[in-house]
């Protein structure tokens, strides 16, 4: 199964390159906050032009340090790489705007198919005077100016508590979430399928929740097996910030793959509702890497249990990796597979 998409990576490079050219011509000075430049081209162009660049990455891609919120302080301008989802855009816009004085420039970079032309409709009164500085290869850079409207500049301004019903538990469970997180405010149907057939977990078992999001699966494990030893891994620093509150005694690892675990004791169980998209593009790379790399992180007779969309065709992938795999549940939309190395 080879559906790993390079389109997202190519798009990131194109957007960064187009924006970097325009920023190099603009040569902004002073302290510039740059959010989400995974390619690095925009930061490099600003630094080469004499600006003091401060980076903020929310996603821990390729080992980059990431934090749920940007550093405090005053800035002379900011650059925002349009993130996936308008909720994430709104949060990032407020975070940056709260660190800019009125009249300071704010640049927003993105591609047409990501919705960059719709961004000005979502400024929430924080910016005005939009000018398109460049349009090339379906990417563009917008320049706007900070207004004097107040912004929600602290991460906890966005914190929400949601009540989720979990299979096998009487009553709903209150969990912390933030706008834009996976299945925010609801129990994802795929996660519900996985929890319905989750194997019994012995006391003291080391369990990894891979791609944990806000920690819903891990919290369900904690409810069923209070002394399970939990590790939660996710690429999104905001998701991990929520997960730490929902499963406060768990170890949290910020990483885009299993390699972020390093050398450690192996797990008796790995559970996952893995992401199958990067940005707007379908990307099975993380799922493939998870299944292929699981063996070295599982104890003898340990198992990987994962839920995916039925159209993903994961059965062949599991059987290739483990020699045998069990289909625990199948619905018209989802499948839950269990693989145990022989």
C-alpha distance (Angstrom), angle and dihedral (degrees) to the residues before:
residue distance angle dihedral
X1 . . .
X2 3.76 . .
X3 3.77 110.9 .
X4 3.77 98.3 132.1
X5 3.77 104.9 144.1
X6 3.78 123.2 -144.1
X7 3.79 91.8 -175.6
X8 3.81 93.9 94.6
X9 3.80 92.4 50.8
X10 3.80 91.6 46.4
X11 3.79 90.8 48.9
X12 3.81 92.0 50.1
X13 3.81 90.8 52.1
X14 3.80 92.8 47.2
X15 3.80 94.6 48.4
X16 3.80 92.2 45.4
X17 3.79 92.5 48.1
X18 3.80 94.6 48.7
X19 3.80 92.3 46.3
X20 3.81 92.3 45.2
X21 3.82 91.4 56.6
X22 3.80 91.8 52.8
X23 3.80 93.4 44.8
X24 3.80 90.3 49.5
X25 3.80 88.7 56.9
X26 3.80 91.5 46.1
X27 3.85 93.1 48.9
X28 3.82 96.9 -164.9
X29 3.79 114.2 -160.3
X30 3.76 134.3 -150.8
X31 3.78 128.7 37.1
X32 3.81 111.5 -19.5
X33 3.81 124.2 -171.3
X34 3.81 112.3 -148.2
X35 3.81 118.6 -164.7
X36 3.80 125.6 -163.2
X37 3.82 101.3 -6.9
X38 3.80 95.8 151.6
X39 3.80 91.5 165.3
X40 3.81 93.7 53.7
X41 3.82 95.6 -143.0
X42 3.80 95.0 113.8
X43 3.79 93.2 49.1
X44 3.80 90.4 48.8
X45 3.81 92.9 50.2
X46 3.80 91.5 50.4
X47 3.79 93.6 47.6
X48 3.81 91.9 47.1
X49 3.80 87.8 53.3
X50 3.79 92.4 55.9
X51 3.80 102.5 -97.1
X52 3.79 124.2 136.6
X53 3.81 102.9 -121.6
X54 3.80 124.0 -152.4
X55 3.80 114.4 -173.4
X56 3.77 128.7 -147.9
X57 3.79 120.4 -170.9
X58 3.77 120.5 177.8
X59 3.82 93.4 -177.5
X60 3.79 121.9 65.0
X61 3.80 96.0 -137.5
X62 3.80 120.2 167.1
X63 3.79 93.3 -7.0
X64 3.81 94.5 -56.2
X65 3.81 114.7 151.8
X66 3.78 111.0 -107.2
X67 3.79 135.9 -173.2
X68 3.80 131.6 -171.1
X69 3.81 92.3 -122.6
X70 3.83 136.3 23.2
X71 3.78 123.9 -100.9
X72 3.78 118.0 -85.1
X73 3.76 119.3 -110.4
X74 3.78 143.1 85.1
X75 3.80 121.1 -67.2
X76 3.80 134.2 -169.7
X77 3.79 94.2 -142.0
X78 3.79 142.8 -14.4
X79 3.81 139.8 -142.0
X80 3.79 121.8 -152.5
X81 3.78 124.3 -166.0
X82 3.79 103.5 -148.5
X83 3.83 105.0 -105.7
X84 3.76 127.9 -146.3
X85 3.79 111.0 -83.8
X86 3.78 130.8 17.2
X87 3.80 93.2 -108.3
X88 3.80 89.9 59.8
X89 3.81 89.4 45.8
X90 3.79 92.0 52.2
X91 3.80 92.5 50.0
X92 3.80 93.0 47.1
X93 3.81 92.5 46.1
X94 3.80 91.3 53.3
X95 3.81 91.6 45.6
X96 3.80 92.0 53.5
X97 3.80 96.0 39.5
X98 3.79 90.9 53.5
X99 3.81 88.1 61.0
X100 3.80 97.0 49.0
X101 3.80 130.2 80.0
X102 3.79 120.0 -128.1
X103 3.79 110.5 -78.8
X104 3.81 95.0 24.6
X105 3.82 116.1 135.6
X106 3.78 121.0 -105.9
X107 3.80 119.3 -169.7
X108 3.81 122.8 -162.4
X109 3.80 121.3 -164.7
X110 3.79 126.7 -165.6
X111 3.77 146.8 121.6
X112 3.78 129.6 -92.7
X113 3.80 93.7 -114.6
X114 3.81 90.3 52.4
X115 3.79 90.1 58.9
X116 3.81 100.8 -106.2
X117 3.81 90.5 151.3
X118 3.82 89.5 60.5
X119 3.81 94.4 52.2
X120 3.84 95.6 91.7
X121 3.81 89.4 59.3
X122 3.80 87.9 62.8
X123 3.81 101.2 48.7
X124 3.81 90.9 112.8
X125 3.81 90.1 -145.9
X126 3.81 92.3 -61.7
X127 3.83 97.4 111.1
X128 3.78 138.4 27.3
X129 3.80 143.5 177.2
X130 3.80 100.2 54.1
X131 3.79 117.8 -157.5
X132 3.80 125.6 178.5
X133 3.81 105.1 -135.8
X134 3.78 97.0 -174.9
X135 3.80 143.0 -1.3
X136 3.80 117.7 -165.5
X137 3.80 133.9 148.4
X138 3.82 91.0 -2.7
X139 3.79 90.9 -57.1
X140 3.77 127.8 108.5
X141 3.79 143.6 -177.6
X142 3.80 119.9 -139.4
X143 3.79 123.4 -158.6
X144 3.79 120.7 -157.4
X145 3.80 138.6 157.3
X146 3.77 130.9 -116.6
X147 3.80 116.1 -110.7
X148 3.79 125.1 -150.5
X149 3.83 93.9 -107.2
X150 3.79 114.2 124.1
X151 3.80 119.1 -104.5
X152 3.79 133.3 -151.4
X153 3.78 93.7 -112.9
X154 3.81 102.2 170.0
X155 3.78 124.8 75.1
X156 3.80 91.9 -133.0
X157 3.80 89.2 60.2
X158 3.81 83.8 75.1
X159 3.80 99.1 45.2
X160 3.80 115.9 123.6
X161 3.78 132.8 -178.0
X162 3.79 114.7 -142.3
X163 3.80 129.4 -172.7
X164 3.81 112.6 -132.1
X165 3.81 126.8 -175.1
X166 3.81 110.2 -137.7
X167 3.83 123.9 -158.8
X168 3.80 111.8 -102.2
X169 3.78 94.2 18.6
X170 3.78 127.4 102.4
X171 3.78 111.6 -129.2
X172 3.77 131.1 3.1
X173 3.79 123.8 -64.2
X174 3.81 120.9 -133.0
X175 3.79 111.4 -128.9
X176 3.80 133.6 175.7
X177 3.79 118.2 -117.6
X178 3.79 140.4 164.1
X179 3.82 129.3 -144.2
X180 3.77 113.3 -84.9
X181 3.79 97.4 23.9
X182 3.79 116.2 130.4
X183 3.83 111.2 -75.5
X184 3.80 90.7 -4.7
X185 3.80 110.5 -164.9
X186 3.81 96.6 6.1
X187 3.79 143.3 63.6
X188 3.80 108.1 -101.3
X189 3.80 112.4 -124.3
X190 3.80 92.3 -130.6
X191 3.80 91.7 51.1
X192 3.80 89.2 49.3
X193 3.82 89.6 53.4
X194 3.80 91.5 51.3
X195 3.80 93.0 48.5
X196 3.81 91.1 50.3
X197 3.81 91.7 62.3
X198 3.79 101.3 27.6
X199 3.83 107.7 142.1
X200 3.77 120.0 -115.9
X201 3.80 109.4 -86.3
X202 3.79 118.6 -143.7
X203 3.79 120.6 -133.0
X204 3.80 113.2 -85.1
X205 3.81 95.1 17.0
X206 3.80 115.4 153.7
X207 3.82 106.9 -125.6
X208 3.81 129.4 -172.5
X209 3.81 120.8 -157.6
X210 3.82 102.4 -159.2
X211 3.80 114.2 -158.0
X212 3.78 88.0 9.1
X213 3.81 99.9 177.2
X214 3.79 108.0 -173.1
X215 3.81 90.2 -11.8
X216 3.81 100.6 -101.6
X217 3.83 95.6 144.5
X218 3.80 92.4 43.6
X219 3.79 91.3 49.8
X220 3.80 89.9 51.1
X221 3.81 88.6 52.2
X222 3.80 89.6 50.2
X223 3.81 90.9 51.2
X224 3.82 91.1 52.5
X225 3.80 98.9 38.2
X226 3.82 108.9 24.2
X227 3.81 95.0 -172.6
X228 3.80 97.9 46.5
X229 3.82 110.6 127.7
X230 3.78 105.5 -123.0
X231 3.80 132.3 -158.2
X232 3.81 119.3 -176.9
X233 3.82 122.1 -161.3
X234 3.79 128.1 -172.4
X235 3.79 139.3 149.4
X236 3.83 93.8 -135.7
X237 3.80 117.4 82.6
X238 3.82 91.7 -159.0
X239 3.81 90.8 53.3
X240 3.80 90.5 51.3
X241 3.80 90.3 47.5
X242 3.81 88.0 57.7
X243 3.80 92.7 42.4
X244 3.81 91.9 54.6
X245 3.79 88.6 57.9
X246 3.80 93.9 45.7
X247 3.81 95.6 45.5
X248 3.81 102.4 23.0
X249 3.80 97.2 174.2
X250 3.81 95.7 51.7
X251 3.79 126.9 102.8
X252 3.81 110.9 -115.7
X253 3.80 123.6 -153.0
X254 3.81 123.4 -168.2
X255 3.80 107.1 -149.3
X256 3.79 143.9 122.1
X257 3.82 92.7 -131.2
X258 3.78 149.5 5.2
X259 3.80 91.8 -77.6
X260 3.79 88.1 75.8
X261 3.80 88.9 70.0
X262 3.80 92.4 69.2
X263 3.79 119.4 -171.7
X264 3.80 112.0 -20.9
X265 3.77 145.5 127.5
X266 3.78 112.2 -57.6
X267 3.79 123.6 -109.5
X268 3.77 128.8 -113.0
X269 3.80 90.1 -151.5
X270 3.79 136.6 17.1
X271 3.80 116.4 -166.0
X272 3.78 126.1 -173.1
X273 3.76 147.3 169.5
X274 3.81 90.5 -170.2
X275 3.80 124.4 -157.4
X276 3.80 113.4 -106.5
X277 3.80 97.4 -172.7
X278 3.76 136.6 63.6
X279 3.74 108.2 -159.2
X280 3.81 106.1 -42.5
X281 3.81 94.6 -26.4
X282 3.79 128.8 92.7
X283 3.80 108.4 -114.2
X284 3.80 123.5 175.3
X285 3.79 93.8 178.3
X286 3.80 96.8 104.9
X287 3.81 92.3 47.2
X288 3.81 92.1 48.9
X289 3.80 91.6 48.1
X290 3.81 91.2 48.0
X291 3.81 94.7 52.5
X292 3.80 94.4 40.9
X293 3.82 94.0 47.1
X294 3.79 100.0 40.2
X295 3.81 97.9 92.4
X296 3.79 95.6 70.3
X297 3.81 91.0 52.7
X298 3.83 98.1 47.2
X299 3.78 127.3 86.5
X300 3.79 120.8 -130.7
X301 3.82 106.9 -65.2
X302 3.81 89.8 8.6
X303 3.80 117.9 141.8
X304 3.77 143.8 -147.1
X305 3.81 114.5 -140.0
X306 3.80 115.4 -173.1
X307 3.78 137.0 167.7
X308 3.79 121.7 -148.3
X309 3.76 138.8 162.1
X310 3.78 111.2 -78.4
X311 3.81 91.5 -121.7
X312 3.81 90.6 62.1
X313 3.81 91.5 79.7
X314 3.79 93.4 -141.8
X315 3.81 96.6 160.1
X316 3.81 93.8 81.2
X317 3.80 90.5 47.3
X318 3.81 91.7 52.7
X319 3.79 93.8 45.7
X320 3.80 91.7 49.6
X321 3.80 92.2 50.2
X322 3.81 99.3 41.2
X323 3.81 104.5 24.1
X324 3.79 88.2 -126.6
X325 3.77 133.6 34.4
X326 3.80 135.6 -177.0
X327 3.78 123.8 -136.9
X328 3.81 101.0 -142.0
X329 3.80 97.9 180.0
X330 3.78 137.9 1.7
X331 3.78 128.2 -170.9
X332 3.81 129.3 169.2
X333 3.81 87.5 -91.7
X334 3.83 108.8 26.6
X335 3.79 144.0 38.4
X336 3.80 128.2 -161.4
X337 3.81 114.2 -153.7
X338 3.80 130.9 -170.9
X339 3.78 122.7 -159.1
X340 3.79 126.1 -174.6
X341 3.83 119.6 -175.5
X342 3.80 113.8 -122.0
